[in-house]
């Protein structure tokens, strides 16, 4: 990244990955048509960014057209004149064969209600709701903070409960290694500072992580954004960068576009997570 303006923030990220020997030359040629179609949709919405080839904001119409082109390709080089069933099968096969990337997922956010109750029973802890049905009924929220209020009922922070960093981190890292060995899932860990807490708390978490930094890809910033600008955490992010860690940050998810500028300029974020309100500032996406 050379500066804030070089950060391509898109509503929909379409990543084209090298598919390797599994795809024929015909398919690779066809995928260039997909790229061209998506680029056309991208440049029609965001003029001046035609040169970008990794992230595109695309319309549903152009994306559908791109998928249709991709779906018309199979190992035999069949074109779009084949029947609809053949196109659908080809598209599904191609999608299944492609490498997939999850830009980020919150580990605790994958905790489903049934698992929350199972963990509570295993650990002898009373669940926050009388039953699974009651818990599912409670999952109604209108914004990020109301979601987090529900989220923290079922999952409290480890360090606030005086659980050592090693106690939770080592099993998580072991699971990452197991997933890589058994399922071919290549995952990396980003440790996020909770912005509803203060920077002192973030420093405490970072210092406890020091013995494990070779197993941590970077640091991030998440939790409730309203009234908690990234600049409040610039010192701990500076320290993290001196440790050689990458930097990402949730910004503009619920907060204003100014928070995205702060994440870029004060934290030196290499990636903005969500960035929904980036479109409120034309200069930010220029």
Buried (B, 14 or more C-beta within 10 A) or exposed (E): EEEBEEBBBBEBBBEBEEBEEEBBEBBEEBBEBBBEBBBBBBBEBBEEBEEBEEBBBBBEEBBEBBBBBBBBBBEEEBEEEBEEEBBEBBBEBBEEEBEEEEEBEBBEEEBEBEEBBEBBEEEEEEBBBEEBEEBEEBEEEEEBBEBBEBBBBBBEBBBEEEEEBEEBBEEEBEEBEEEEEEEEEEBEBBBBBBBBBBBEBBBBBBEBBEEBBEBBBBBBBBBBBBEBBBBBBBEBBEBBBEEEBBBBBBBBBBBBBBBBBBBBBBBBBBBBBBBBBBBEBEEBBE
